[in-house]
Amino acid sequence: MSFLLRLGFVLSSFQKAEFSAVSFIRVFLLGLIYDIGVGLFFIFPYSLYLLILPQRLVDSRLNKIITYFSFSLGILILFFSFFAEITFWQEFESRFNFIAVDYLIYTYEVINNINESYPLPILIAVMIILTFFVIFFCIRKKYFFDTFKGTTIFLSRLKITVGIFAATLVYAFLVENNFADLSTNRYQNELSKSGIYSFFSAYNNNEINYDHFYQLMDNKDAFKIIKNDLKDSSSIFLQNSFSIERKIKPTTATIQRPNVIMITMESFSADFMKTFGNNQDITPVLDSLAKESVLFTNMYATGTRTVRGMEALSLAIPPTPGNSIVRRKNNDQLTTIGSIFSEQGYDTSFFYGGDGYFDNMNKYFGNNGYNIIDRNRNAFARENYLAPRTSIDDRNITFENAWGICDEDLYNEVIRKSDQQYKSGKPFYDFVMTTSNHRPFTYPDGKIDIPSGSGREGAVKYTDYAIGAFLKKIKNKPWYKNTVIVIVADHCASSAGKNEIDISKYHIPAMIVNLQDKQSLKIDKMCSQIDLYPTLFNFLGWKYTSNLYGKNVISDNYIPRIFVGTYQKLAYMENDDLVILSPQQKVETFKYIQGKNDQIAVLPKPEIVRRAIANYQTAYYLYKNNGLKQNKKNN
């Protein structure tokens, strides 16, 4: 089954994998090694059971029940993995990874998403039928005969079990999943792996200690580099110790305090827009807005998941290895974009059309000063956070799928709350997270000319339509004139490419709409998601305390650079010099050819490598040592 699956993936990805004769053979040889490992993990528990099973119970009903049940369960798991890997590859072009692990935690959204995207009852029925067919075939061929009539003595069973145990230990402690990463082509590496093996590898490495696995430098040197990197004429550092806390002074005399609503678009790649070369005409609203706003033409997301985008847009910090800080412990009372707004006298809120229990979003935002407005569908979820939570009323919902209510319904909730906040006389900042541009790609009928559920293009066009409808509704509101709308993606629709970190798959749209005196401004400098708010704060003329790694992109001394990462690999690119940091203290350096999206291996530039290490090392240090906390002094 694993061979057939690998062969199918090879055929579907043949051109992208750029095979040579040697690499083609290597994929299947490495695959065989991982498949043997999966087999060992499956049979070791049963071999241990056979070792301790008394001889007199070999032909007993108890043994038959246990054996048939174990065999059936194993076969069912293999069939489930077979079909699950196909759907996972279609979505991510990858073997199971930490996303698959996370999906087991948040079963409501995931199961309903699968059910709405695929004929789940039919798939389950097929798996059960196939399992019964395999059992019937094995019984018919009398494969269980020796199992129930065997007379193998204990000593012989012990030798076999010890052999299996020793081989299993070798895999458990010595054969790591990243041993397959021998090629510069990511597809070849993924095809070599086994889904089940990759799943458990991701499960065992849910959080990665930067200090243990990545190349380091002395912390004093690292912070010296970062402070020099962040220093400009508008900043004054507040501490001489391991800290980046500093006072930011405005570069403009005019101070503005508009309401700010940030629309964070789910899985929205820059290349969906005509502005960036798309010819499908599926984003007419955003393309129109791009001509009359502050447009970032060269902005890159830090990661490939929503929680990573939330981390970048709320903390303005490079991605640390493993899980996003949104999903980690000790992530409360941080210096966030929201806390900066709060210091300026704003009410801050987090809006989500689904249940914010998913991915720990409510707990993160709720313990960092944001009011919570979400669907609140999970009656069994128990969360503790400081902020008040408002459930979106059923009466205000016209359409809902596995991930949450449609974008129009969510924006209507934002409008209702904005009306209330305006009456209170206090400015407001809203972090709005949409869900419509997510599989199963369903949305209300009759809104656009692409049928609901027909694919990504329809979801993109509906996302665009809903933003247009939202802006039409609020333009007559008394608070609109003094309201800035920030539109940005959390990450791209797909991160899969021939390179492990494919830079083009991180390019996202970002724009600031209705900013006073900045109705049409194009910023072409390469920049990161983490730079969005430092740039906005400069436009607004704010003086504030910063713990952010983000920079003001329009500053004269700004050097174009971005941070992008996967679960384990961390990339830093300055102009076209790309540095990728990996576990086992591995450092790779490339020259990035943007027009061809190629990465050419080159000799390292020591100063850029040191800046890459310093950024990621200090970001991890500050998080682990409470250096990102509000009013915390880190020595």
Buried (B, 14 or more C-beta within 10 A) or exposed (E): EBEEBBBEBBEBBEEBBBBEEEBBEBBBEBBBBBBBBBBBBBBBEBBEBBBEBEEEEBEEEEBBEBBBEBBBEBBBBBBBBBBBBBBBBEEBBBBBBBBBBBBEEBEBBBEBBBBBBBEEEEBBEEBEEBBEEBBEEBEEEEEBEEBEEEEBEEEEBEEEBEEBBEBBEEBBEEBBBBBBBBBBBBBBBBBBBBBBBBBBBBEEBBEBEBEEBBBBBEBEEBBEBBBEBBEBEBBEBBBEEBBBBBEBBBBEEEEBBBBBBBBBBBBBBBBBBBBBEBEEEBBBBBBBBBEEBBBBBBBBBBBBBBBBBBBBBBBBBBBBBBBBBBBBEEBBBBBBBBBBBBEBEBBBBBBBBBBBBBBBBBBBBBBBBBBBBBBBBBEEBEBEBEBEBBEBEEEEBEBBBBBBBBBBBBBBBBBBBBEEBBEEEEBBBBBBBBBBBBBBBBBBEEBBEBEBBEEBBBBBBBBBBBBBBBBEBBEEEEBBEBBBBBBBBBBBBBBBBBBBBBBBBBBBBBBBBBBEEBEEBBBEBBBBBBBBBBBBBBBBBBEBBBBBBBBBBBBEEBEBBBBBBBBBBBBBBBEBBBBBBBBEEBBBBBBBEEEEBEBEEEEBEEEBBBBBBBBBBBBBBBBBBEBBBBEBEBE
